[in-house]
Amino acid sequence: MLTLYDTVHNYQKEDPGNAKYWAYEFNLLVACRRGEIPPLSWNDVDLIRNQISFSHQLVEHRDNQTGERLLEIKDTPKNRKERFFPITPMLEDFLDRLRENNAVYHPDSPYLFPREDTPYGIISLGEVYQVHRRACKNNNIEMSKEFVRGTHAFRRVHETSAIDNGISRDQVGRIYGNIPKTILKLFAHSPS
């Protein structure tokens, strides 16, 4: 059986210019919130400090009068604090491949995951989840609410793994943007 990484690498080979496949691999590696992925730019990647800054998010809301769906890039993430994710060796390799790919398919975009035919020039909120559904279907992974709850489940897997490997709950909270109350609720079983 293929892993989700193998599956998404196949999608990238089939359609290398489609940023949603690259964004899905990024989400497998980083497990950020879905609204944090689209507005990421190369300015958010700090190779000197070896970290990625999450300081923006794409949000969707409805116009109160027209009911029209509106998208907006907000300057602060969900918890109103800028977060920094460490660039691991796997993430560094991914960013190198992404930079090479974008130089060919999206040379004028400052974004990691561009889609030039949209108002902001970035992928939409739902595109990573669409890839996830397809990857699960192709790998015969059932997506039931009791078992797999979409890409947000990646966050819990990453956070649990970090805590199980000795990273403190406070540090995990700073990396993934959870408040201490949430960390205690989700990870009360953890010794750290």
PAZA-744182 format. One record per residue: residue in three letters; z, y, x of N, C-alpha, C in turn; residue number from 0. Coordinates in steps of 0.1 Angstrom, whole numbers. Layout:
<nodes>
> ALA	Z	Y	X	Z	Y	X	Z	Y	X	NUM $
...
</nodes>
This chain:
<nodes>
> MET	0	-12	8	0	0	0	0	12	9	0 $
> LEU	-8	22	5	-8	35	13	4	43	10	1 $
> THR	8	51	20	19	60	17	13	73	11	2 $
> LEU	22	81	6	17	94	1	10	102	11	3 $
> TYR	15	101	24	9	108	35	-5	103	37	4 $
> ASP	-7	90	37	-20	84	39	-30	88	28	5 $
> THR	-25	88	16	-33	92	4	-37	106	5	6 $
> VAL	-28	115	9	-32	130	9	-41	132	21	7 $
> HIS	-40	125	32	-49	126	43	-63	122	39	8 $
> ASN	-64	111	31	-77	107	25	-83	118	17	9 $
> TYR	-75	125	8	-80	136	0	-85	147	9	10 $
> GLN	-77	150	20	-82	161	29	-95	158	35	11 $
> LYS	-97	145	39	-110	141	45	-121	143	35	12 $
> GLU	-119	139	22	-129	140	11	-132	154	8	13 $
> ASP	-123	163	8	-125	177	4	-116	186	13	14 $
> PRO	-120	188	25	-112	195	35	-109	209	32	15 $
> GLY	-118	216	25	-116	230	22	-107	233	10	16 $
> ASN	-102	222	3	-94	224	-9	-79	225	-4	17 $
> ALA	-74	237	-5	-60	240	0	-49	232	-7	18 $
> LYS	-52	228	-19	-41	221	-27	-37	208	-20	19 $
> TYR	-46	201	-13	-43	189	-6	-34	192	6	20 $
> TRP	-37	203	13	-29	207	24	-15	211	19	21 $
> ALA	-14	218	8	-2	223	3	7	211	-2	22 $
> TYR	1	200	-6	9	188	-10	15	182	2	23 $
> GLU	7	181	13	13	175	25	24	184	30	24 $
> PHE	22	197	29	33	206	33	46	204	25	25 $
> ASN	44	202	12	55	199	4	62	186	7	26 $
> LEU	55	176	11	61	163	15	70	166	27	27 $
> LEU	65	175	36	73	177	49	84	187	47	28 $
> VAL	83	196	38	93	207	37	101	206	24	29 $
> ALA	95	201	13	102	200	0	107	213	-5	30 $
> CYS	99	224	-5	103	237	-10	100	237	-25	31 $
> ARG	104	248	-31	102	250	-45	87	253	-47	32 $
> ARG	82	249	-59	67	250	-61	62	265	-60	33 $
> GLY	71	274	-64	67	288	-64	67	294	-50	34 $
> GLU	73	287	-41	74	292	-27	61	289	-19	35 $
> ILE	54	279	-23	42	274	-15	30	283	-16	36 $
> PRO	26	288	-28	13	296	-28	14	308	-20	37 $
> PRO	24	316	-20	24	329	-13	26	329	2	38 $
> LEU	28	317	8	31	316	22	19	321	30	39 $
> SER	22	330	40	12	335	48	15	331	63	40 $
> TRP	5	333	71	7	330	86	18	339	92	41 $
> ASN	20	350	85	31	359	90	45	353	88	42 $
> ASP	46	343	79	58	337	76	62	326	86	43 $
> VAL	52	322	94	54	312	104	57	318	117	44 $
> ASP	69	316	122	75	322	134	76	311	145	45 $
> LEU	66	310	154	66	300	164	76	303	175	46 $
> ILE	80	316	177	90	319	187	104	315	183	47 $
> ARG	107	317	170	120	312	165	119	298	160	48 $
> ASN	107	293	159	105	279	155	110	277	140	49 $
> GLN	105	286	132	109	285	118	99	291	108	50 $
> ILE	100	287	96	91	293	85	101	301	76	51 $
> SER	97	313	73	104	321	64	99	320	49	52 $
> PHE	109	317	40	105	317	26	111	330	20	53 $
> SER	103	340	18	108	352	13	100	357	1	54 $
> HIS	91	349	-4	83	353	-16	82	341	-25	55 $
> GLN	79	343	-37	76	332	-46	66	337	-57	56 $
> LEU	57	328	-61	48	331	-72	55	327	-85	57 $
> VAL	56	336	-94	62	333	-107	52	335	-118	58 $
> GLU	54	328	-129	46	329	-141	55	334	-152	59 $
> HIS	49	343	-160	56	348	-172	46	352	-182	60 $
> ARG	50	354	-194	41	358	-205	43	372	-209	61 $
> ASP	32	379	-211	33	393	-216	39	393	-230	62 $
> ASN	49	401	-231	56	402	-244	48	406	-256	63 $
> GLN	38	414	-254	30	419	-265	17	410	-267	64 $
> THR	11	406	-256	-2	398	-258	0	383	-257	65 $
> GLY	11	379	-251	13	365	-249	5	359	-237	66 $
> GLU	-3	368	-231	-11	364	-219	-2	359	-208	67 $
> ARG	-7	348	-201	0	343	-190	-3	352	-178	68 $
> LEU	8	356	-171	7	365	-160	13	359	-148	69 $
> LEU	7	361	-136	13	356	-124	17	368	-115	70 $
> GLU	28	367	-108	33	378	-100	39	372	-87	71 $
> ILE	37	378	-76	44	374	-64	56	383	-62	72 $
> LYS	67	377	-62	80	384	-61	85	384	-47	73 $
> ASP	91	394	-42	95	395	-28	108	387	-25	74 $
> THR	115	381	-34	126	373	-31	125	360	-37	75 $
> PRO	130	349	-30	130	336	-36	140	335	-47	76 $
> LYS	141	323	-53	149	320	-65	164	325	-63	77 $
> ASN	169	322	-52	184	325	-50	186	339	-44	78 $
> ARG	175	347	-43	176	361	-38	180	362	-23	79 $
> LYS	178	351	-16	181	352	-2	169	346	6	80 $
> GLU	165	353	16	154	347	24	159	335	31	81 $
> ARG	151	324	31	155	312	38	146	309	49	82 $
> PHE	151	301	59	143	298	71	144	283	72	83 $
> PHE	132	277	73	131	262	75	126	259	89	84 $
> PRO	133	250	96	130	248	110	116	240	111	85 $
> ILE	109	244	121	96	237	123	99	225	132	86 $
> THR	98	213	125	99	200	132	87	197	139	87 $
> PRO	87	187	148	74	182	154	63	178	144	88 $
> MET	67	171	134	57	168	124	51	180	117	89 $
> LEU	60	190	114	55	202	108	47	210	117	90 $
> GLU	50	210	130	42	217	140	28	211	141	91 $
> ASP	27	198	141	14	191	141	6	195	128	92 $
> PHE	13	195	117	6	198	104	1	213	105	93 $
> LEU	9	222	110	5	236	111	-7	238	120	94 $
> ASP	-7	230	131	-19	231	140	-32	226	133	95 $
> ARG	-31	215	126	-42	210	118	-47	219	107	96 $
> LEU	-37	225	100	-40	235	90	-47	247	95	97 $
> ARG	-42	252	106	-48	264	113	-62	261	116	98 $
> GLU	-65	250	122	-79	246	125	-88	245	113	99 $
> ASN	-82	239	103	-90	237	90	-92	250	83	100 $
> ASN	-82	259	83	-84	272	76	-94	281	84	101 $
> ALA	-94	279	97	-104	287	105	-118	284	101	102 $
> VAL	-121	271	97	-134	267	92	-136	271	78	103 $
> TYR	-127	268	69	-129	269	54	-124	282	48	104 $
> HIS	-115	288	54	-109	301	49	-106	311	60	105 $
> PRO	-116	314	68	-114	322	80	-108	336	77	106 $
> ASP	-110	342	65	-106	355	63	-93	356	55	107 $
> SER	-87	345	52	-74	345	44	-62	345	53	108 $
> PRO	-52	354	49	-40	354	57	-30	343	52	109 $
> TYR	-34	336	41	-25	326	35	-26	312	40	110 $
> LEU	-16	304	40	-16	290	44	-25	282	35	111 $
> PHE	-24	285	22	-30	277	11	-38	286	2	112 $
> PRO	-50	291	7	-58	300	0	-67	294	-11	113 $
> ARG	-70	301	-21	-80	298	-31	-86	311	-35	114 $
> GLU	-97	314	-29	-103	328	-30	-107	332	-44	115 $
> ASP	-109	322	-53	-113	326	-67	-102	329	-76	116 $
> THR	-90	331	-71	-79	335	-80	-75	349	-77	117 $
> PRO	-67	356	-86	-64	370	-84	-57	373	-71	118 $
> TYR	-48	365	-67	-41	367	-54	-47	360	-42	119 $
> GLY	-57	352	-45	-64	345	-34	-56	333	-29	120 $
> ILE	-47	327	-38	-39	316	-34	-39	305	-44	121 $
> ILE	-35	293	-41	-34	282	-51	-25	286	-62	122 $
> SER	-26	279	-73	-17	282	-85	-4	274	-84	123 $
> LEU	4	276	-93	17	270	-93	16	255	-96	124 $
> GLY	6	250	-104	6	236	-108	-3	227	-99	125 $
> GLU	-9	233	-89	-19	225	-81	-12	214	-73	126 $
> VAL	-1	217	-67	6	206	-59	10	195	-68	127 $
> TYR	15	198	-80	20	188	-89	8	179	-94	128 $
> GLN	-4	186	-95	-16	178	-99	-19	168	-88	129 $
> VAL	-19	172	-76	-21	162	-65	-11	151	-65	130 $
> HIS	2	155	-67	12	145	-68	10	134	-79	131 $
> ARG	6	139	-90	3	129	-101	-9	120	-97	132 $
> ARG	-19	126	-91	-30	118	-87	-26	108	-76	133 $
> ALA	-19	112	-66	-14	103	-56	-5	92	-61	134 $
> CYS	3	95	-70	12	85	-76	3	75	-84	135 $
> LYS	-6	80	-91	-15	71	-99	-23	62	-90	136 $
> ASN	-28	67	-79	-36	60	-69	-28	49	-62	137 $
> ASN	-15	51	-61	-6	42	-54	3	34	-64	138 $
> ASN	-1	34	-77	6	26	-87	21	30	-87	139 $
> ILE	24	42	-85	38	47	-86	40	53	-100	140 $
> GLU	49	47	-108	51	52	-121	59	65	-121	141 $
> MET	54	74	-129	61	87	-129	69	89	-142	142 $
> SER	80	82	-143	89	83	-154	100	93	-151	143 $
> LYS	104	100	-162	115	110	-160	128	103	-155	144 $
> GLU	130	91	-157	142	84	-152	141	81	-137	145 $
> PHE	129	80	-132	127	75	-118	121	86	-109	146 $
> VAL	110	91	-112	103	101	-104	101	113	-112	147 $
> ARG	107	124	-108	106	136	-116	97	147	-109	148 $
> GLY	86	143	-104	77	152	-98	81	156	-84	149 $
> THR	74	166	-79	76	170	-65	90	176	-63	150 $
> HIS	97	180	-73	111	185	-71	120	175	-66	151 $
> ALA	117	162	-68	125	151	-63	125	151	-48	152 $
> PHE	114	156	-42	113	156	-27	125	164	-21	153 $
> ARG	129	175	-29	140	183	-24	153	174	-23	154 $
> ARG	156	166	-33	168	158	-33	167	148	-22	155 $
> VAL	156	142	-19	154	132	-9	157	139	5	156 $
> HIS	150	150	7	152	157	20	167	161	22	157 $
> GLU	173	167	11	187	172	13	196	160	15	158 $
> THR	195	149	8	203	138	10	202	132	24	159 $
> SER	189	131	28	187	126	42	194	135	52	160 $
> ALA	192	148	51	198	157	60	214	155	61	161 $
> ILE	220	155	49	234	153	48	238	139	54	162 $
> ASP	231	129	50	234	116	56	232	115	71	163 $
> ASN	224	124	77	222	124	91	232	134	98	164 $
> GLY	242	139	91	252	147	97	251	162	96	165 $
> ILE	241	167	89	240	181	88	249	185	77	166 $
> SER	257	196	79	267	200	69	260	205	56	167 $
> ARG	268	204	45	263	208	32	260	223	33	168 $
> ASP	268	231	40	265	245	41	251	248	47	169 $
> GLN	248	241	58	236	242	65	224	238	56	170 $
> VAL	226	226	49	216	221	40	213	232	29	171 $
> GLY	224	238	24	223	248	14	215	260	19	172 $
> ARG	217	264	31	209	275	37	194	272	39	173 $
> ILE	192	260	43	178	256	45	170	254	32	174 $
> TYR	176	248	22	169	245	10	172	255	-1	175 $
> GLY	181	264	1	183	275	-9	191	271	-21	176 $
> ASN	201	262	-18	211	258	-29	224	265	-27	177 $
> ILE	230	269	-38	243	275	-37	253	264	-35	178 $
> PRO	265	267	-29	275	257	-26	279	248	-38	179 $
> LYS	280	254	-50	283	247	-62	273	236	-65	180 $
> THR	260	239	-63	250	229	-65	251	218	-55	181 $
> ILE	253	222	-42	254	211	-32	266	202	-35	182 $
> LEU	277	208	-39	289	199	-42	286	190	-54	183 $
> LYS	279	195	-64	276	187	-76	266	176	-72	184 $
> LEU	256	179	-64	246	168	-61	250	159	-50	185 $
> PHE	259	163	-41	262	155	-30	277	153	-28	186 $
> ALA	284	152	-38	298	150	-37	302	137	-30	187 $
> HIS	292	127	-30	295	114	-23	294	115	-8	188 $
> SER	289	126	-3	287	128	11	299	132	19	189 $
> PRO	302	126	31	314	129	38	314	143	45	190 $
> SER	303	149	47	303	162	54	306	174	46	191 $
</nodes>
